Amino acid sequence: MSEGEVAHQRWVHDQLDPSLRRVVGEWPYAIHDAFAGVRVTFTHYGRDASGRGFMPIVPEPRSSDLDAIFGQDQADLICYGHHHPASDLTGRARYVNPGALGCSPTAMARFLTVAFADGAYVLERHAVPYDPTDLVRQFEERDVPERAFIRAAFFGWTRG
């Protein structure tokens, strides 16, 4: 990571109440469950060989790319993120990335809901507008490291 990324990661870590750090550190990298007979995995992204990092992002994945990234997973539906554009592909499993919850040039929070019944599911995409004014103000007030980069890279905003 660059010095700026390290500073940002340390800042984020410092925002977490010390009593919660161990708890958060014990959270699983993936949640595997079954709902009404459908095997589901919720994960941030595929893990690298070390198990401590993520596989390299594939910017425009094909089903075969996602089959390789999530090759060890035995789910029917895999919900993932890490890369912000929305995606919905079917290979060995159905791979759904809802898109970033709030990282977008438009102030839109994107997410999914899934209803399960009798071995099947219905997936529904949602997009809810939000007012980014407080977010921009908080970046400045909290002196978030790398905030100009974050605004540009994750939101497409060039000014605060």
N, C-alpha and C positions, 0 to 999 in steps of 0.2 A: 504494500500500500504506500501511497505517497504520504509525505509528512502531514498534509492537510487531511487526508483520510484517517490517519492515525489520530490526529487531534479531534476529529469529529467522532470517531468511535469511542475515544476516551470520554468525551463530553457526554455522549449518549449513556455510557456506562455509569457516569457520575450522577445522572438524573434519576437512576433507579434507587429507591430506598435500600440501604444496606441490608435490611432484614429480608428483603425479597430476592437478593442476588442469588443465593443458593437455590431457592425455589425455581427461579427462572432458568438457572443453569441445569436443572434436572428435567426441564420440559423435553419431551421427545422431539426428534427431528421430523418424525412422521407419525400420524395417527392412522392406524389400520382398524377398520371396523366393518361390520355388515349391518345393513338396514333392509329389512323385509326381503332378505335373500340376495341383496346386491352387495358385493365386496367393494369397499371404498377406501381409498387412501387420500388423506389430506396432508400435503407436504409443501415446503417452500420450493424445493427443486431437487433434482437427483444428486446424490452424494458422490463425491470423488472416491478413488480407491482407498484413500487414507481413512475415510469416514468422518473426517473433521472439516472438510470443505465441500464446495459444490462443484458439480461438473461445469465445464465451460458453457456459457449461454450459446444456444443456437438461435440467431436472430430471427430467422424465418423457418421454423422447424417443419419437417415433414413427419408423417406417422412413423416412418422407419427411424428417424432421429430420436423421437420420443420413446419408441420401443427400446432403443439402446440406452437412453438416459435412465429410464425406469425399468430396466430389464429384470431386476430381481423382484419386482413387485408383482404380486398375484391378484391384483384388483381388477374389477370390471370398469370402475370409474376412478380416475386419478385427477384430483383437483390440485393445481400447483400455481406457483407465481414466479417470483424472482425476476423474470423478464416482464416488462410492463404491458406490452400489447396483448389484447385479448386473443385467444386462440381456442379452437374446438376441433380436434382431429381424432379420428379413430384408426387405431392400428390393432395391436394385441389387446389393448384396452381403449377406452375413450379417455382422452386427455383434454382437460378443460382448464384453461387459464382465464379467469374472469377479467383480467386486466387490473391495473392498479386501482386501489380503493380511492386514491385521491391524486396520484401523480399524473397529471395530464395538463396540456396547455389550456383546456377548458376546465372550469371548476365543476367537475362532475365526478361523483363517487360511484364507481362501478362495482357490482357484486352479483353473486348468484344465489338463488335458493333452489333447493332440490326437494322434491316430494317423492317418497318411496312407498311402493305398495306391491305386494304379490310378485316379487322378483323383478320388478321394473321400476323405472323412475322417470320423472318429468323435471327437466332442468329449465329454469327461467332466469334470464338475464335482467338486471335492473341497472338503472343509471339515475342518480339523484343529484340535482344541482346543489351546490353549497356556496356560501359567501367566503372567499379566501382572505378577506380583509384582516381578520384576527390572526390567521396563520402568518401572513406577511409581517404583521406587527410583532408577533411573538418571536419570529426569526431574529428581528432586530433587538427587541427587549432582552431576550435570553442570550444574545451574543453567540448564536449558533455558529460554530466553526464551519467554514466552507459553505456558508449560506448562499453566496452569490452563485457558486457552482451548482448547488442543489436546486435553487430557483430556476436556473437555466437548463440543467440536464434533466430534471425530473418533472418540471412544470412548464418549461418553455418560456419562462418569464425572464426578461433581461433587465428589468428594474424592480426594485422593492416596493 
